[in-house]
Amino acid sequence: DPLEGTPLELLVFATKKGLIKKTELMAYANPRSSGIRAIALEQGDEVIGVRLTDGQQEIILSTLDGQSIRFKEAQVRPTGRGTYGVVGMRLDKGDAIVSMEILSLGANILTVAENGYGKRTDMEEYRLQSRGGKGVITMKTTDKTGRVVGVQQVTEEDQLMLVTNNGKIIRLRVKDIRVIGRNTQGVRLIDLENGER
């Protein structure tokens, strides 16, 4: 078999409602000009992220209201293209997944909220859990911070650009953003006008 020993390549999908799905990349090898179905979605759900993986990674999902869950990708078995996902994270009413990351050793988790607050947190603060739980706090969201808009893993060498809905942009060095605990509001990263997000 010519493919023997070739590392498995999989696509992992995450949806707004907390579902996660994994499918072998080869299932998408013969696309049609009209497109092919990648994932079945419930009404009102949408894909928020897709990552290429080898099946042995850890995943972190994060939500609008500042919750995150870290679990082993092996807990999601591969299924065909047109299938629904399984529960990656249980969400409270009104909450939604905003990001999915495949974790790399030595990275921090950067969390940014809509009112310009953000912070870095050590990955070790996110204990490994089983898929389908409620997760842990990744950022204490308040009226001051607003809801979480993005969560990414970062290293000291990275730079960050934040863009507001008014088109204002700021560029920061990640190493200048404080590393603080999960259950905190973070620090102001950008000054915003009234109503700017």
VENCORRA-V37424 format. One record per helix or strand of 3 or more residues. SS is the DSSP state (@ for helix, = for strand). FROM is the first residue (numbers start at 1). LEN is the number of residues. If there is no record, write none. Layout:
SS&FROM&LEN  SS&FROM&LEN
This chain:
=&10&6  =&19&6  @&25&4  =&47&7  =&58&6  =&67&6  @&73&3  =&97&6  =&108&6  =&117&6  @&123&3  =&148&7  =&159&5  =&169&5  @&174&3
